Amino acid sequence: SQPFIIERFPRIRCDPASAVRKAVMRVIITGRHVKVTAALRRYIETRVTRLDRYGVMLRDVQVIVDVEKYRHIAEVILTLNGARIQGKASTNEMYSSIDQVLEKISTQVRKRKERRIRHTPTTHSPRQAGRREETEPEPVALLTTVRVPLHALTVEDAIGHLSEQPSAVFVFVDPISNRVRVMRRLDNGGIELIDPQPVSQGKG
């Protein structure tokens, strides 16, 4: 028999957002060796629209019903994000076959959506990866080693070498004690003289 094409679902209550998706969905019903009655068509229509609860865009959903002796066969074929999804069920009653096959289809649609959600946050196109590399700041070095010569200077001479900038540091060797000293410019313009002392390592 000729396939039925359903493009609108006036009896299905839905929110405006899902109504937009349903408006572009087509359900193509084909009957083989069986007459597709109005009641059967409405039942298929109602069951197919339940796929919309997964929030996916489905355009063409093909439903094929067939009867072979005592076997009532229902088959559903659709495409989701370029992937073909297909299922078939066979029982001794057509409505049961429709329920079973759409349950199989629902499981496949749900798994594909969950898989896509899991992969989306970690998937980047080459262009996106390039932009991310351009925008990400370079790692900041937390430790920088600078080698400077140590001069033997008196405190008075070291003051003359200390920069006027706040927090400036000058390291020198005291010629009297032959020890390293550190001179630092304070924020208020004063000078701090640091005399490092070795710490004896206690036993235990």
C-alpha positions in Angstrom: 0.0 0.0 0.0 1.0 3.6 -0.4 3.0 5.1 2.5 1.4 7.6 4.8 3.4 10.8 5.4 2.6 12.6 8.7 3.9 16.1 9.0 1.9 17.7 11.8 0.7 16.3 15.1 -2.3 18.3 16.2 -3.2 16.0 19.1 0.2 16.0 20.8 0.6 18.6 23.5 4.0 20.1 23.7 5.9 23.2 24.7 6.6 25.8 22.0 10.3 24.8 21.7 9.5 21.1 21.0 6.7 22.2 18.7 9.3 23.7 16.4 11.2 20.4 16.2 8.0 18.4 15.6 6.9 20.8 12.8 9.8 19.6 10.6 9.6 15.9 11.5 8.1 13.6 8.9 6.9 10.1 9.8 6.6 7.9 6.8 4.5 4.8 7.4 4.5 1.9 4.9 2.2 -1.1 5.2 3.2 -4.4 3.6 0.6 -7.1 3.5 -1.3 -5.1 6.1 -3.7 -2.1 5.9 -2.6 0.9 7.9 -5.8 1.9 9.6 -6.4 5.4 11.1 -6.1 3.9 14.6 -2.8 2.3 13.8 -1.5 5.4 12.1 -2.4 7.5 15.2 -0.7 5.0 17.5 2.5 5.1 15.5 2.3 8.9 15.4 2.0 9.1 19.2 4.8 6.6 19.9 7.2 8.2 17.4 6.8 11.7 18.9 8.0 10.4 22.2 11.5 10.4 20.7 11.4 14.1 20.9 11.9 14.0 24.7 15.6 13.4 24.0 15.9 16.9 22.5 17.3 15.7 19.2 16.4 16.9 15.7 14.7 14.1 13.7 13.5 14.9 10.2 12.4 11.7 8.5 11.4 8.7 10.5 10.4 5.7 8.4 8.1 3.1 10.0 7.4 -0.2 8.1 4.7 -2.6 9.3 4.4 -6.1 7.8 2.5 -9.3 8.4 4.0 -12.7 7.5 1.7 -15.5 8.5 1.4 -15.1 12.3 4.3 -12.7 12.7 3.5 -9.0 13.0 6.7 -7.1 12.1 7.5 -3.4 12.8 10.7 -1.7 11.6 11.9 1.8 12.2 14.6 3.6 10.3 15.9 7.1 11.0 19.1 9.2 10.7 20.5 11.1 13.7 23.5 13.4 13.2 24.5 11.5 10.0 24.3 8.1 11.7 21.7 5.5 10.6 19.6 4.1 13.4 17.5 1.0 12.7 15.5 -1.5 14.7 13.0 -4.3 14.1 10.7 -6.3 16.3 8.3 -9.2 15.7 5.5 -10.4 17.9 2.1 -12.0 17.3 0.4 -8.5 17.7 1.2 -5.4 15.7 0.9 -2.9 18.6 3.3 -4.9 20.7 5.8 -5.0 17.9 5.6 -1.2 17.5 6.2 -0.8 21.2 9.2 -3.1 21.2 10.9 -1.6 18.2 10.4 2.0 19.4 11.8 1.0 22.7 14.9 -0.3 20.9 15.1 2.9 18.9 14.7 5.1 22.0 17.6 3.2 23.7 19.9 3.8 20.7 18.9 7.5 20.4 19.6 8.0 24.2 23.0 6.3 24.0 24.1 8.4 21.0 23.0 11.6 22.7 24.8 10.7 26.0 28.0 9.7 24.0 27.9 13.0 22.2 27.5 15.0 25.4 30.4 13.2 27.0 32.7 13.9 24.0 31.6 17.5 23.3 33.5 19.2 26.1 36.8 17.6 25.1 36.5 17.8 21.4 37.9 20.8 19.6 38.3 21.4 15.9 41.8 22.3 14.6 40.7 25.9 14.2 39.4 26.0 17.8 42.6 24.4 19.1 44.6 27.0 17.3 42.6 29.8 18.8 43.0 28.2 22.3 46.8 28.0 21.9 46.9 31.7 20.8 44.8 32.9 23.8 46.3 30.7 26.5 49.1 32.6 28.4 52.6 31.2 28.5 53.6 29.5 31.8 55.1 32.0 34.2 58.6 31.1 35.5 58.5 31.1 39.3 62.2 30.9 39.8 64.9 32.8 37.9 68.6 32.5 38.5 70.8 35.5 37.9 74.5 35.3 38.5 76.1 38.6 39.7 79.7 39.3 40.8 80.2 40.0 44.5 82.3 43.0 45.3 84.0 43.7 48.5 82.6 47.0 49.6 82.0 48.9 52.8 78.5 49.7 53.8 79.0 53.3 52.8 80.2 52.3 49.3 77.4 49.8 48.9 74.8 52.5 49.6 76.2 54.3 46.5 75.6 51.2 44.4 72.0 50.6 45.6 69.3 51.7 43.2 66.8 54.4 44.2 63.9 52.1 43.1 61.8 50.7 45.9 62.6 47.1 46.8 65.9 47.3 45.0 68.5 44.8 46.3 72.3 45.0 46.3 74.5 42.1 47.4 78.1 42.6 48.5 80.9 41.2 50.6 81.8 43.1 53.8 85.6 43.3 53.7 85.9 43.4 57.5 83.9 40.3 58.3 84.3 38.7 54.8 80.7 37.8 54.9 77.9 38.3 52.4 75.5 41.1 53.1 72.3 42.2 51.5 71.1 45.8 51.2 67.5 46.5 50.3 65.7 49.8 49.5 62.5 50.2 51.5 59.3 51.7 50.1 59.7 54.8 52.2 63.1 55.4 50.8 65.0 54.0 53.8 67.7 51.3 53.5 67.6 47.9 55.2 70.9 46.0 55.8 70.5 42.2 56.0 73.2 40.2 57.6 72.6 36.5 56.8 73.5 34.2 59.6 74.2 30.5 59.1 71.9 28.2 61.0 73.5 25.3 62.8 71.9 22.0 62.1 70.8 20.2 65.3 71.2 16.5 65.6 68.2 14.2 65.7 
